[in-house]
Amino acid sequence: MKKMKKIVEGKLFWLVVSFLISFSVWVYVTSVETVESTKVFRNIPVEIVGEETLLNMHNLVITGLEAPTVTVEIRGPRRIVNALDSTDLIAQVDVSRLSQPAYTTLNYTLVYPSGVDTRNLTVRKYQDSVSFYVSMMTTISVPVGGDYLGEVSGDYIKATAIYEPSYITVSGPEVYVRNVDHAYVEYGSPDMTLESTFSEERTYTLMDKDNNPCSTEYLTCTPDLVRVTLPVLAQKEVPLTVVLQDAPDANTENTRITIEPKTLKLAGDSATLENINQIQLDIIDLSKIGTEYTAKYTIPIPVGVRNRSGITEATVTIEILGVETKSLEINQFEWLGVSDDVEVIVETEKLPVLLRGASKYMNTLNAGAVYAEADLSNLMGSLGNHFVTVQIRIPGNSRVGAIQIDGLPDYTVAIQLKQKEANS
């Protein structure tokens, strides 16, 4: 024991131990640095760089990357190779020098973590390049449409939905944008039954021309939501009417009115429809027509309601019963409001008039029983030639009246006003 203790405590022993430890460390380090290892790295992510430059300079973007990852084999010092993992590596593709839209293939550069000594590493790429599309950026506007999912009460109808906005702005690569035809919105719910106007905000789906959903990858849409307003309207059927102005020989008692169509269906807010009980087509002066009258009228639709029938014109026929017409030429005139120093010279020698009334009053009527009358008081300060409108008078016969001759709005007479000569 004493001999062993002397050896352990001896200086030579510790020199030998130190040498052996140093030699072992040297052998280990040398073997680690010189012994090579080979490892396959899968699912290395592909990273595109230079996209901002591509967009800013040429309005181009990268789409349709065919392989988002790559596989490589790395051979080198075991210490370095074994320390690496696929998530430490990046397959980097620089697209900043591209300038045209096209299907493109570029080689990639393998990027290692910072501090890795790559001088003794050998890389074998399972695929040398990455393929993708270079697409032109574009912006379009597409219309918004949709469907209401619920029902409307039987006494009401739904009008055309209003979409705000009515168009969606879609931006992105042209190869994707060109497929978009419209934006589709579903609103309401299957268990909903409406009796008033409905409104809500909803998301939408981009659709192609065949009504298939479009991919929104790479696309930007503005706005994100659409407000849909579905007007729900009450219905009402109202008659079409005309108002008659009586003449001496014609009034509602001997006048037959036919209007086709008789009624019109309206749709609108119930409060608005409540105050609409008829639609008036015209005011007809019975002294301006003969024994029969037919005319077409554009139907005026009250403000705030809609024409549910879709009919835009109505035909009005008026028949005055139990009367006949008679033409006369009169030459009797009476002038009112004439100054004593003014002379009225009638240049219209005979005035044709058309009279209408019951047969028993018309048979004995002659030109001598009819005269024309006008008030000239407003012309006293304007001597010379004038056309004046006259009223036809039939004294003692209130059941016969003058009616308008076709094409003539009024009865007019040519006169001359002149100063009377002073008595000598």
PyMOL commands that set and color helices and strands:
alter all, ss='L'
color gray80, all
select helices_A, chain A and resi 2-8+11-34+51-58+78-81+86-88+174-177+252-254+270-274+286-288+359-362+367-369+377-379
alter helices_A, ss='H'
color red, helices_A
select strands_A, chain A and resi 36-49+60-63+69-77+90-94+102-107+109-111+122-125+129-148+151-152+156-158+162-164+167-173+182-187+193-194+198-202+205-207+220-222+226-230+232-245+255-260+263-268+279-285+292-298+305-307+313-320+324-330+333-336+342-346+351-357+371-375+384-389+391-393+400-403+412-419
alter strands_A, ss='S'
color yellow, strands_A
deselect
rebuild
show_as cartoon
